[in-house]
Amino acid sequence: MEKTDDLIKIYDEKNESWKFVKRDKSYSKQLSTIEETLSRFGLLKNEIKVYLYLARTGEKKAGEIAEAISLHRTETYRILRDLEKKGILFSVFEKPLKFTAVPLDKAIDLLVGAQKMKIKLLEKEKAGLVELWLSLPQPKIEKPKKELFQMLQGEQQVALKADELLKKTEKEIQIFAPDDYLAQLYYSDFTDKLKKKLGKLDITLLIDNSPKSVFFMEQIQWPKHKYRMVKTQNLPCFMISDRKELLIAFQEGNSSKHVSDKKKDRTAAIWTNYNAFVWTLQMLFSKLLETGKTTHEAYTRVQSQ
Protein backbone atom coordinates (compact mmCIF):
# COMPACT_ATOMS: atom_id res chain seq x y z
CA MET A 1 0.00 0.00 0.00
CA GLU A 2 1.45 3.38 -1.05
CA LYS A 3 1.74 6.14 1.53
CA THR A 4 -0.93 8.84 1.14
CA ASP A 5 1.80 11.48 0.81
CA ASP A 6 3.13 9.64 -2.25
CA LEU A 7 -0.20 9.88 -4.09
CA ILE A 8 -2.02 12.78 -5.74
CA LYS A 9 -5.78 12.70 -6.45
CA ILE A 10 -6.63 14.14 -9.88
CA TYR A 11 -9.70 14.21 -12.15
CA ASP A 12 -9.27 12.46 -15.48
CA GLU A 13 -11.67 14.23 -17.88
CA LYS A 14 -11.12 11.72 -20.69
CA ASN A 15 -12.34 8.82 -18.55
CA GLU A 16 -14.54 11.02 -16.35
CA SER A 17 -13.28 9.65 -13.08
CA TRP A 18 -10.97 10.46 -10.19
CA LYS A 19 -7.67 8.64 -10.02
CA PHE A 20 -4.59 8.56 -7.83
CA VAL A 21 -1.21 9.27 -9.42
CA LYS A 22 2.09 8.45 -7.77
CA ARG A 23 4.43 11.40 -7.34
CA ASP A 24 7.18 11.37 -9.96
CA LYS A 25 10.57 12.59 -8.77
CA SER A 26 11.28 14.04 -12.21
CA TYR A 27 8.06 16.13 -11.98
CA SER A 28 7.36 15.48 -15.67
CA LYS A 29 4.12 13.60 -15.02
CA GLN A 30 2.92 16.15 -12.51
CA LEU A 31 3.60 19.03 -14.88
CA SER A 32 1.86 17.22 -17.71
CA THR A 33 -1.22 16.74 -15.54
CA ILE A 34 -1.19 20.39 -14.44
CA GLU A 35 -0.87 21.56 -18.07
CA GLU A 36 -3.77 19.36 -19.13
CA THR A 37 -5.94 20.65 -16.29
CA LEU A 38 -5.12 24.33 -16.92
CA SER A 39 -6.14 23.90 -20.56
CA ARG A 40 -9.65 23.07 -19.32
CA PHE A 41 -9.76 26.46 -17.57
CA GLY A 42 -9.48 28.17 -20.95
CA LEU A 43 -5.73 28.75 -21.15
CA LEU A 44 -3.95 28.11 -24.44
CA LYS A 45 -0.90 25.88 -24.74
CA ASN A 46 1.68 28.71 -24.88
CA GLU A 47 -0.14 30.65 -22.14
CA ILE A 48 0.24 27.62 -19.89
CA LYS A 49 3.95 27.36 -20.71
CA VAL A 50 4.53 31.03 -19.87
CA TYR A 51 2.51 30.88 -16.65
CA LEU A 52 4.12 27.69 -15.35
CA TYR A 53 7.61 28.91 -16.20
CA LEU A 54 7.07 32.09 -14.19
CA ALA A 55 5.29 30.23 -11.38
CA ARG A 56 8.32 27.96 -10.97
CA THR A 57 11.18 30.42 -11.56
CA GLY A 58 9.94 33.72 -10.12
CA GLU A 59 10.44 37.20 -11.63
CA LYS A 60 11.68 37.20 -15.21
CA LYS A 61 12.06 39.60 -18.12
CA ALA A 62 10.06 38.95 -21.29
CA GLY A 63 13.24 38.17 -23.21
CA GLU A 64 14.29 35.58 -20.63
CA ILE A 65 10.88 33.93 -20.82
CA ALA A 66 10.88 33.87 -24.62
CA GLU A 67 14.33 32.29 -24.71
CA ALA A 68 13.60 29.74 -21.99
CA ILE A 69 10.46 28.32 -23.61
CA SER A 70 11.43 28.97 -27.25
CA LEU A 71 8.79 31.56 -28.12
CA HIS A 72 9.05 34.62 -30.36
CA ARG A 73 9.45 37.74 -28.23
CA THR A 74 6.45 39.48 -29.82
CA GLU A 75 4.18 36.52 -29.04
CA THR A 76 5.62 36.33 -25.52
CA TYR A 77 4.70 39.98 -24.84
CA ARG A 78 1.17 39.38 -26.15
CA ILE A 79 0.75 36.31 -23.93
CA LEU A 80 2.09 38.15 -20.90
CA ARG A 81 -0.44 40.94 -21.40
CA ASP A 82 -3.29 38.45 -21.89
CA LEU A 83 -2.36 36.57 -18.71
CA GLU A 84 -2.11 39.85 -16.85
CA LYS A 85 -5.65 40.74 -18.00
CA LYS A 86 -6.79 37.36 -16.65
CA GLY A 87 -5.31 38.36 -13.30
CA ILE A 88 -2.77 35.55 -12.95
CA LEU A 89 0.37 37.61 -13.69
CA PHE A 90 1.76 40.87 -12.35
CA SER A 91 4.12 43.39 -13.92
CA VAL A 92 7.00 44.42 -11.70
CA PHE A 93 7.70 48.14 -12.16
CA GLU A 94 11.41 47.99 -12.66
CA LYS A 95 13.76 48.73 -15.52
CA PRO A 96 13.82 46.51 -17.44
CA LEU A 97 10.20 45.44 -16.93
CA LYS A 98 9.75 42.05 -15.26
CA PHE A 99 6.80 39.74 -14.73
CA THR A 100 5.80 37.44 -11.86
CA ALA A 101 3.06 34.83 -11.49
CA VAL A 102 0.21 34.52 -9.01
CA PRO A 103 0.53 31.27 -6.96
CA LEU A 104 -1.17 28.32 -8.65
CA ASP A 105 -3.96 27.92 -6.07
CA LYS A 106 -4.96 31.58 -6.37
CA ALA A 107 -4.63 31.44 -10.16
CA ILE A 108 -7.07 28.52 -10.30
CA ASP A 109 -9.51 30.39 -8.03
CA LEU A 110 -9.37 33.37 -10.42
CA LEU A 111 -9.86 31.21 -13.51
CA VAL A 112 -12.76 29.30 -11.92
CA GLY A 113 -14.33 32.58 -10.82
CA ALA A 114 -14.11 33.93 -14.38
CA GLN A 115 -15.85 30.82 -15.74
CA LYS A 116 -18.61 31.16 -13.12
CA MET A 117 -19.15 34.79 -14.07
CA LYS A 118 -19.49 33.82 -17.74
CA ILE A 119 -22.11 31.23 -16.83
CA LYS A 120 -24.05 33.75 -14.72
CA LEU A 121 -24.02 36.26 -17.58
CA LEU A 122 -25.30 33.62 -19.99
CA GLU A 123 -28.07 32.72 -17.55
CA LYS A 124 -29.09 36.38 -17.31
CA GLU A 125 -29.15 36.69 -21.10
CA LYS A 126 -31.42 33.65 -21.47
CA ALA A 127 -34.69 35.46 -20.75
CA GLY A 128 -33.86 38.28 -23.16
CA LEU A 129 -32.85 35.89 -25.94
CA VAL A 130 -36.01 33.80 -25.53
CA GLU A 131 -38.18 36.94 -25.52
CA LEU A 132 -36.42 38.22 -28.65
CA TRP A 133 -36.88 34.86 -30.37
CA LEU A 134 -40.59 34.72 -29.54
CA SER A 135 -41.06 38.26 -30.83
CA LEU A 136 -40.01 37.14 -34.32
CA PRO A 137 -42.79 36.13 -36.73
CA GLN A 138 -43.31 32.43 -36.22
CA PRO A 139 -44.11 30.29 -39.27
CA LYS A 140 -47.27 28.23 -38.95
CA ILE A 141 -46.01 24.67 -38.98
CA GLU A 142 -47.93 21.67 -37.79
CA LYS A 143 -45.89 19.65 -35.39
CA PRO A 144 -47.11 16.06 -35.43
CA LYS A 145 -45.60 13.83 -32.79
CA LYS A 146 -42.36 12.29 -34.00
CA GLU A 147 -40.54 9.27 -32.65
CA LEU A 148 -37.05 10.52 -31.89
CA PHE A 149 -33.64 9.32 -30.78
CA GLN A 150 -30.86 11.25 -29.11
CA MET A 151 -27.31 10.01 -28.48
CA LEU A 152 -25.43 11.32 -25.44
CA GLN A 153 -21.79 10.87 -24.41
CA GLY A 154 -20.11 11.38 -21.05
CA GLU A 155 -21.33 11.09 -17.48
CA GLN A 156 -22.21 14.77 -17.26
CA GLN A 157 -24.44 14.77 -20.34
CA VAL A 158 -26.13 11.55 -19.26
CA ALA A 159 -26.72 12.93 -15.75
CA LEU A 160 -28.21 16.15 -17.18
CA LYS A 161 -30.57 14.14 -19.38
CA ALA A 162 -31.61 12.00 -16.40
CA ASP A 163 -32.36 15.19 -14.44
CA GLU A 164 -34.41 16.51 -17.37
CA LEU A 165 -36.36 13.25 -17.64
CA LEU A 166 -37.14 13.28 -13.92
CA LYS A 167 -38.25 16.90 -14.06
CA LYS A 168 -40.64 16.17 -16.97
CA THR A 169 -42.17 13.09 -15.31
CA GLU A 170 -45.76 13.74 -14.26
CA LYS A 171 -46.94 10.46 -12.72
CA GLU A 172 -44.56 7.50 -12.83
CA ILE A 173 -40.87 6.76 -13.23
CA GLN A 174 -39.32 3.29 -13.31
CA ILE A 175 -35.57 2.92 -12.82
CA PHE A 176 -33.23 -0.04 -13.04
CA ALA A 177 -29.77 0.94 -11.77
CA PRO A 178 -27.02 -1.71 -11.55
CA ASP A 179 -24.04 -1.21 -9.23
CA ASP A 180 -21.81 1.10 -11.26
CA TYR A 181 -24.67 3.22 -12.59
CA LEU A 182 -26.20 3.57 -9.14
CA ALA A 183 -22.87 4.97 -7.99
CA GLN A 184 -22.88 7.47 -10.88
CA LEU A 185 -26.43 8.56 -10.08
CA TYR A 186 -25.46 8.97 -6.43
CA TYR A 187 -22.40 11.12 -7.13
CA SER A 188 -24.29 13.25 -9.68
CA ASP A 189 -26.92 14.11 -7.01
CA PHE A 190 -29.68 12.52 -9.12
CA THR A 191 -30.67 10.26 -6.23
CA ASP A 192 -31.16 13.31 -3.96
CA LYS A 193 -33.50 14.84 -6.55
CA LEU A 194 -35.29 11.52 -6.91
CA LYS A 195 -35.77 11.24 -3.16
CA LYS A 196 -37.50 14.63 -3.12
CA LYS A 197 -40.07 13.18 -5.53
CA LEU A 198 -41.12 10.46 -3.07
CA GLY A 199 -44.82 10.89 -2.41
CA LYS A 200 -45.21 13.08 -5.50
CA LEU A 201 -44.45 10.43 -8.11
CA ASP A 202 -44.99 6.69 -8.34
CA ILE A 203 -41.32 5.59 -8.21
CA THR A 204 -40.31 1.99 -8.82
CA LEU A 205 -36.61 1.43 -8.21
CA LEU A 206 -34.71 -1.78 -8.94
CA ILE A 207 -31.07 -2.32 -7.98
CA ASP A 208 -28.53 -5.15 -8.07
CA ASN A 209 -28.71 -7.70 -5.28
CA SER A 210 -25.25 -6.78 -4.01
CA PRO A 211 -23.59 -5.22 -0.93
CA LYS A 212 -22.40 -2.27 -3.05
CA SER A 213 -25.92 -1.34 -4.14
CA VAL A 214 -27.26 -1.75 -0.60
CA PHE A 215 -24.47 0.51 0.67
CA PHE A 216 -25.50 3.30 -1.70
CA MET A 217 -29.16 2.93 -0.79
CA GLU A 218 -28.21 3.30 2.87
CA GLN A 219 -26.19 6.42 2.05
CA ILE A 220 -29.20 7.85 0.23
CA GLN A 221 -31.40 6.82 3.18
CA TRP A 222 -33.96 5.47 0.74
CA PRO A 223 -36.89 3.67 2.44
CA LYS A 224 -36.19 -0.08 2.36
CA HIS A 225 -39.71 -0.95 1.27
CA LYS A 226 -39.44 1.44 -1.69
CA TYR A 227 -36.90 -0.52 -3.73
CA ARG A 228 -36.31 -4.12 -4.75
CA MET A 229 -33.15 -6.09 -5.49
CA VAL A 230 -32.71 -8.31 -8.51
CA LYS A 231 -30.00 -10.65 -9.79
CA THR A 232 -28.85 -9.77 -13.30
CA GLN A 233 -25.77 -9.88 -15.47
CA ASN A 234 -24.46 -7.14 -17.78
CA LEU A 235 -27.73 -5.22 -18.11
CA PRO A 236 -27.52 -1.46 -18.71
CA CYS A 237 -29.13 1.17 -16.54
CA PHE A 238 -32.45 2.46 -17.85
CA MET A 239 -35.32 4.64 -16.71
CA ILE A 240 -38.81 4.98 -18.14
CA SER A 241 -40.84 8.15 -17.65
CA ASP A 242 -44.65 7.94 -17.72
CA ARG A 243 -44.26 4.90 -20.01
CA LYS A 244 -43.57 7.38 -22.82
CA GLU A 245 -39.85 8.22 -22.72
CA LEU A 246 -36.78 6.07 -22.16
CA LEU A 247 -33.19 6.79 -21.18
CA ILE A 248 -30.83 3.83 -21.43
CA ALA A 249 -27.18 4.17 -20.37
CA PHE A 250 -24.30 1.90 -21.31
CA GLN A 251 -20.52 1.75 -21.36
CA GLU A 252 -18.83 2.72 -24.62
CA GLY A 253 -15.66 0.66 -24.95
CA ASN A 254 -13.15 -0.68 -27.40
CA SER A 255 -13.77 -4.37 -28.04
CA SER A 256 -10.01 -4.87 -28.32
CA LYS A 257 -9.42 -3.68 -24.78
CA HIS A 258 -8.19 -6.03 -22.13
CA VAL A 259 -10.69 -6.90 -19.40
CA SER A 260 -8.64 -4.94 -16.87
CA ASP A 261 -9.22 -1.76 -18.89
CA LYS A 262 -13.00 -1.86 -18.44
CA LYS A 263 -12.99 1.15 -16.10
CA LYS A 264 -11.65 3.28 -18.93
CA ASP A 265 -14.90 2.88 -20.89
CA ARG A 266 -16.97 6.03 -21.26
CA THR A 267 -20.59 6.31 -20.25
CA ALA A 268 -23.01 6.93 -23.12
CA ALA A 269 -26.78 6.86 -23.41
CA ILE A 270 -29.74 6.86 -25.77
CA TRP A 271 -32.90 8.85 -25.09
CA THR A 272 -35.98 7.99 -27.12
CA ASN A 273 -39.75 8.21 -27.20
CA TYR A 274 -39.91 5.44 -29.81
CA ASN A 275 -42.96 3.50 -28.67
CA ALA A 276 -41.72 0.00 -29.57
CA PHE A 277 -38.41 0.54 -27.80
CA VAL A 278 -40.08 1.97 -24.70
CA TRP A 279 -42.56 -0.93 -24.65
CA THR A 280 -39.74 -3.51 -24.93
CA LEU A 281 -37.85 -2.06 -21.96
CA GLN A 282 -41.15 -1.75 -20.09
CA MET A 283 -41.66 -5.50 -20.46
CA LEU A 284 -38.07 -6.16 -19.32
CA PHE A 285 -38.61 -3.97 -16.27
CA SER A 286 -41.83 -5.83 -15.42
CA LYS A 287 -40.05 -9.18 -15.63
CA LEU A 288 -37.24 -7.94 -13.39
CA LEU A 289 -39.75 -6.56 -10.92
CA GLU A 290 -41.40 -9.99 -10.65
CA THR A 291 -38.09 -11.49 -9.48
CA GLY A 292 -37.19 -8.61 -7.19
CA LYS A 293 -36.92 -8.92 -3.41
CA THR A 294 -36.83 -6.41 -0.60
CA THR A 295 -33.73 -6.33 1.60
CA HIS A 296 -35.69 -8.14 4.32
CA GLU A 297 -36.75 -10.91 1.92
CA ALA A 298 -33.23 -11.28 0.54
CA TYR A 299 -31.75 -11.40 4.04
CA THR A 300 -34.33 -13.96 5.21
CA ARG A 301 -33.57 -16.18 2.22
CA VAL A 302 -29.81 -16.09 2.94
CA GLN A 303 -30.43 -16.96 6.59
CA SER A 304 -32.60 -19.94 5.65
CA GLN A 305 -29.98 -21.44 3.30
C-alpha positions in Angstrom: 0.0 0.0 0.0 1.4 3.4 -1.1 1.7 6.1 1.5 -0.9 8.8 1.1 1.8 11.5 0.8 3.1 9.6 -2.3 -0.2 9.9 -4.1 -2.0 12.8 -5.7 -5.8 12.7 -6.5 -6.6 14.1 -9.9 -9.7 14.2 -12.1 -9.3 12.5 -15.5 -11.7 14.2 -17.9 -11.1 11.7 -20.7 -12.3 8.8 -18.5 -14.5 11.0 -16.3 -13.3 9.6 -13.1 -11.0 10.5 -10.2 -7.7 8.6 -10.0 -4.6 8.6 -7.8 -1.2 9.3 -9.4 2.1 8.5 -7.8 4.4 11.4 -7.3 7.2 11.4 -10.0 10.6 12.6 -8.8 11.3 14.0 -12.2 8.1 16.1 -12.0 7.4 15.5 -15.7 4.1 13.6 -15.0 2.9 16.1 -12.5 3.6 19.0 -14.9 1.9 17.2 -17.7 -1.2 16.7 -15.5 -1.2 20.4 -14.4 -0.9 21.6 -18.1 -3.8 19.4 -19.1 -5.9 20.7 -16.3 -5.1 24.3 -16.9 -6.1 23.9 -20.6 -9.7 23.1 -19.3 -9.8 26.5 -17.6 -9.5 28.2 -21.0 -5.7 28.7 -21.1 -4.0 28.1 -24.4 -0.9 25.9 -24.7 1.7 28.7 -24.9 -0.1 30.6 -22.1 0.2 27.6 -19.9 3.9 27.4 -20.7 4.5 31.0 -19.9 2.5 30.9 -16.6 4.1 27.7 -15.3 7.6 28.9 -16.2 7.1 32.1 -14.2 5.3 30.2 -11.4 8.3 28.0 -11.0 11.2 30.4 -11.6 9.9 33.7 -10.1 10.4 37.2 -11.6 11.7 37.2 -15.2 12.1 39.6 -18.1 10.1 39.0 -21.3 13.2 38.2 -23.2 14.3 35.6 -20.6 10.9 33.9 -20.8 10.9 33.9 -24.6 14.3 32.3 -24.7 13.6 29.7 -22.0 10.5 28.3 -23.6 11.4 29.0 -27.3 8.8 31.6 -28.1 9.0 34.6 -30.4 9.5 37.7 -28.2 6.5 39.5 -29.8 4.2 36.5 -29.0 5.6 36.3 -25.5 4.7 40.0 -24.8 1.2 39.4 -26.1 0.7 36.3 -23.9 2.1 38.2 -20.9 -0.4 40.9 -21.4 -3.3 38.5 -21.9 -2.4 36.6 -18.7 -2.1 39.9 -16.8 -5.6 40.7 -18.0 -6.8 37.4 -16.6 -5.3 38.4 -13.3 -2.8 35.6 -12.9 0.4 37.6 -13.7 1.8 40.9 -12.3 4.1 43.4 -13.9 7.0 44.4 -11.7 7.7 48.1 -12.2 11.4 48.0 -12.7 13.8 48.7 -15.5 13.8 46.5 -17.4 10.2 45.4 -16.9 9.7 42.0 -15.3 6.8 39.7 -14.7 5.8 37.4 -11.9 3.1 34.8 -11.5 0.2 34.5 -9.0 0.5 31.3 -7.0 -1.2 28.3 -8.7 -4.0 27.9 -6.1 -5.0 31.6 -6.4 -4.6 31.4 -10.2 -7.1 28.5 -10.3 -9.5 30.4 -8.0 -9.4 33.4 -10.4 -9.9 31.2 -13.5 -12.8 29.3 -11.9 -14.3 32.6 -10.8 -14.1 33.9 -14.4 -15.9 30.8 -15.7 -18.6 31.2 -13.1 -19.1 34.8 -14.1 -19.5 33.8 -17.7 -22.1 31.2 -16.8 -24.0 33.8 -14.7 -24.0 36.3 -17.6 -25.3 33.6 -20.0 -28.1 32.7 -17.5 -29.1 36.4 -17.3 -29.1 36.7 -21.1 -31.4 33.7 -21.5 -34.7 35.5 -20.8 -33.9 38.3 -23.2 -32.9 35.9 -25.9 -36.0 33.8 -25.5 -38.2 36.9 -25.5 -36.4 38.2 -28.7 -36.9 34.9 -30.4 -40.6 34.7 -29.5 -41.1 38.3 -30.8 -40.0 37.1 -34.3 -42.8 36.1 -36.7 -43.3 32.4 -36.2 -44.1 30.3 -39.3 -47.3 28.2 -38.9 -46.0 24.7 -39.0 -47.9 21.7 -37.8 -45.9 19.6 -35.4 -47.1 16.1 -35.4 -45.6 13.8 -32.8 -42.4 12.3 -34.0 -40.5 9.3 -32.6 -37.1 10.5 -31.9 -33.6 9.3 -30.8 -30.9 11.3 -29.1 -27.3 10.0 -28.5 -25.4 11.3 -25.4 -21.8 10.9 -24.4 -20.1 11.4 -21.1 -21.3 11.1 -17.5 -22.2 14.8 -17.3 -24.4 14.8 -20.3 -26.1 11.5 -19.3 -26.7 12.9 -15.8 -28.2 16.1 -17.2 -30.6 14.1 -19.4 -31.6 12.0 -16.4 -32.4 15.2 -14.4 -34.4 16.5 -17.4 -36.4 13.3 -17.6 -37.1 13.3 -13.9 -38.2 16.9 -14.1 -40.6 16.2 -17.0 -42.2 13.1 -15.3 -45.8 13.7 -14.3 -46.9 10.5 -12.7 -44.6 7.5 -12.8 -40.9 6.8 -13.2 -39.3 3.3 -13.3 -35.6 2.9 -12.8 -33.2 0.0 -13.0 -29.8 0.9 -11.8 -27.0 -1.7 -11.5 -24.0 -1.2 -9.2 -21.8 1.1 -11.3 -24.7 3.2 -12.6 -26.2 3.6 -9.1 -22.9 5.0 -8.0 -22.9 7.5 -10.9 -26.4 8.6 -10.1 -25.5 9.0 -6.4 -22.4 11.1 -7.1 -24.3 13.2 -9.7 -26.9 14.1 -7.0 -29.7 12.5 -9.1 -30.7 10.3 -6.2 -31.2 13.3 -4.0 -33.5 14.8 -6.5 -35.3 11.5 -6.9 -35.8 11.2 -3.2 -37.5 14.6 -3.1 -40.1 13.2 -5.5 -41.1 10.5 -3.1 -44.8 10.9 -2.4 -45.2 13.1 -5.5 -44.5 10.4 -8.1 -45.0 6.7 -8.3 -41.3 5.6 -8.2 -40.3 2.0 -8.8 -36.6 1.4 -8.2 -34.7 -1.8 -8.9 -31.1 -2.3 -8.0 -28.5 -5.2 -8.1 -28.7 -7.7 -5.3 -25.3 -6.8 -4.0 -23.6 -5.2 -0.9 -22.4 -2.3 -3.1 -25.9 -1.3 -4.1 -27.3 -1.8 -0.6 -24.5 0.5 0.7 -25.5 3.3 -1.7 -29.2 2.9 -0.8 -28.2 3.3 2.9 -26.2 6.4 2.1 -29.2 7.9 0.2 -31.4 6.8 3.2 -34.0 5.5 0.7 -36.9 3.7 2.4 -36.2 -0.1 2.4 -39.7 -1.0 1.3 -39.4 1.4 -1.7 -36.9 -0.5 -3.7 -36.3 -4.1 -4.7 -33.1 -6.1 -5.5 -32.7 -8.3 -8.5 -30.0 -10.7 -9.8 -28.9 -9.8 -13.3 -25.8 -9.9 -15.5 -24.5 -7.1 -17.8 -27.7 -5.2 -18.1 -27.5 -1.5 -18.7 -29.1 1.2 -16.5 -32.4 2.5 -17.8 -35.3 4.6 -16.7 -38.8 5.0 -18.1 -40.8 8.2 -17.6 -44.7 7.9 -17.7 -44.3 4.9 -20.0 -43.6 7.4 -22.8 -39.9 8.2 -22.7 -36.8 6.1 -22.2 -33.2 6.8 -21.2 -30.8 3.8 -21.4 -27.2 4.2 -20.4 -24.3 1.9 -21.3 -20.5 1.8 -21.4 -18.8 2.7 -24.6 -15.7 0.7 -24.9 -13.1 -0.7 -27.4 -13.8 -4.4 -28.0 -10.0 -4.9 -28.3 -9.4 -3.7 -24.8 -8.2 -6.0 -22.1 -10.7 -6.9 -19.4 -8.6 -4.9 -16.9 -9.2 -1.8 -18.9 -13.0 -1.9 -18.4 -13.0 1.1 -16.1 -11.6 3.3 -18.9 -14.9 2.9 -20.9 -17.0 6.0 -21.3 -20.6 6.3 -20.3 -23.0 6.9 -23.1 -26.8 6.9 -23.4 -29.7 6.9 -25.8 -32.9 8.8 -25.1 -36.0 8.0 -27.1 -39.8 8.2 -27.2 -39.9 5.4 -29.8 -43.0 3.5 -28.7 -41.7 0.0 -29.6 -38.4 0.5 -27.8 -40.1 2.0 -24.7 -42.6 -0.9 -24.6 -39.7 -3.5 -24.9 -37.9 -2.1 -22.0 -41.1 -1.7 -20.1 -41.7 -5.5 -20.5 -38.1 -6.2 -19.3 -38.6 -4.0 -16.3 -41.8 -5.8 -15.4 -40.1 -9.2 -15.6 -37.2 -7.9 -13.4 -39.7 -6.6 -10.9 -41.4 -10.0 -10.6 -38.1 -11.5 -9.5 -37.2 -8.6 -7.2 -36.9 -8.9 -3.4 -36.8 -6.4 -0.6 -33.7 -6.3 1.6 -35.7 -8.1 4.3 -36.8 -10.9 1.9 -33.2 -11.3 0.5 -31.7 -11.4 4.0 -34.3 -14.0 5.2 -33.6 -16.2 2.2 -29.8 -16.1 2.9 -30.4 -17.0 6.6 -32.6 -19.9 5.7 -30.0 -21.4 3.3 
